């Protein structure tokens, strides 16, 4: 699936209007429409702003699978919090999550 089509699918799955995505990211609606239609090629920076606003990642956009998945709000918060932890605290959190999973 093309990047623009995946972006559009993510936006529609999130029930987000193009206008709202424009407000969140600062990327013009005309530019977003061009990306979704395949007539414009975004920079990596622009694409990253768009996919992050949609709760996804560049890795998912470039994944060849036809199924798009993205993090929900709780999952995104966990990832964001994890990334701020020291190595010691990150390891402790991973150990705790392993225990909770059982």
Secondary structure, DSSP 8 states (H G I E B T S, - for coil): --HHHHHHHHHHHTT--HHHHHHHH---HHHHHHHHHTSS---HHHHHHHHHHTT--HHHHH---S------HHHHHHHHHHHTS-HHHHHHHHHHHHHHH-
